[in-house]
């Protein structure tokens, strides 16, 4: 059913659960998981002005992504890692369309039942509404 799953991650412990679920979904038939980390750029400053700062963030992100992917080397699932620059929602939308992603799996905050609309500005809400493919939120 799913061949290519995108997992946008902020590298927290919650991302590990999202990766585990995505791999479990693909194990029976195989497929690809792409782990994506977006480094948010600072508006109003040219990229080259902070190039060494961004390079350090990218180096750290790549190490963490590779460690996250390495947890599933025994699964018959291809693991890709990618680092992008910009705003997270824009890069998630771009990549999901360019790579013809079948499913996006990402961690989500717990919704406050007394104020359920307080989470409408979160990344998980934006992804759920804007991405053209199915979305699985992991709590």
N, C-alpha and C positions, 0 to 999 in steps of 0.2 A: 504493500500500500504506500509506504513512504520510502523514497530512495535517497533523498538528500535533506538532512535536518540541519538547521542553523541554530546555534546556541550563542546568543549575545551574552557576554559575561563581564561582570565587574570584578571577578576573581575572588569573591567571597566564598565562604563554606557552602552557601546555598547553591552555588554554581555546580558543585560536585554532584549534588542530587539531580540537577537538571541533566548533567552529562550521563549519569547512571541510567536515568529513565530513557534518554534518547538511544543509548547503546542497546538497552534491553528491547526497545521497539524494533531496532534494525537487526538484531542477532539472527532471527529466523531466516531472513532473506538476504542479508547483507545490505550494504549501502555506504553512505558517506555522512560523517558528522563534521561540520565546520564550526570550530570555536572562534568566535569573533570578540575582540576587545577593541573598543573605540576610545582613543585618546582625545578628549575634548580640547579643542584648540581655544585659545583666549582671543575673544573678539577685540578688534581695535589694534592688535599688534600683528605685524607681519611674521609669517612663519619663520623666516630666517633669523629674526631677532632672538628667538628662543630655541634655535635649532639644537643646541647641545642639551638643553633641558628636555626637549621632546625626544631626543635620541636616547637619553637615559631612561625615560619612561617607557619607550618602546623596547629597549633591551630587557628591562624588568618584566614587562608584559609578555614578551616572547618566552622568557624562561618559565613563567607561571603557566602560560598556555601549554607549553610542551610538557610540563609536569602533570598538568590536568589530563592531557591526551595520553600520557604514558601509563596512566592507571588502567587503560583498557587495551593494551597492546595484544592481549590474548584473545580478544573478541575478533570476530571476522568482519570488522567494520573499519573502513578507512577513516582515519582521523586527520583533518586538516586544521591548521591554525592560521589566523589572519589578524593583523593589526591595521586599523584604519584611523584616520584623523578627521575630525570635524565634530558634528553633533551626533550623539548616539542614534536618535530616531532616523535621521537622514541617511546615515551609513547602513543601518539595518534594512531600511526600505530599499536602498540602492542594491545592496548585496542580495537581498531576497529576490529581487527581480532579475538581476544580471545572472545569477546562478540557478535560476528556476528552482528555488527552494520549495520543497513539498510541505514542510512543517517547521515552525519556529518554536523552540522550547526555551523558556526562560523562567528564572525564579521571580517570585512576586511577593510583595509585602502581604501581611495579613490585614484584611479589611476590618476597620472599626465598625462594628454593627450599629453603634449609636450615631455614627457619622459616616455612612458609606460613601458619600460623595467626596470626602477629603482626599481620596486616592486618585481622583480623575486626572491629575496632572502628572502621574507617575509614568515612567518609561513603559512599564508593563501594560498600562492602560492604552497608551499611544500605539504600541505595537499591536495589541489586540484589535484596535479599531482600524488601523491604517494598513497593516501588512496584507497583501492579497491572498495569502495562503492560510491554512489553519494554524492556530496558535495554541500551545499547551502551556498553561501557567503552573509552575511548581511551587508549592508552599512548604 
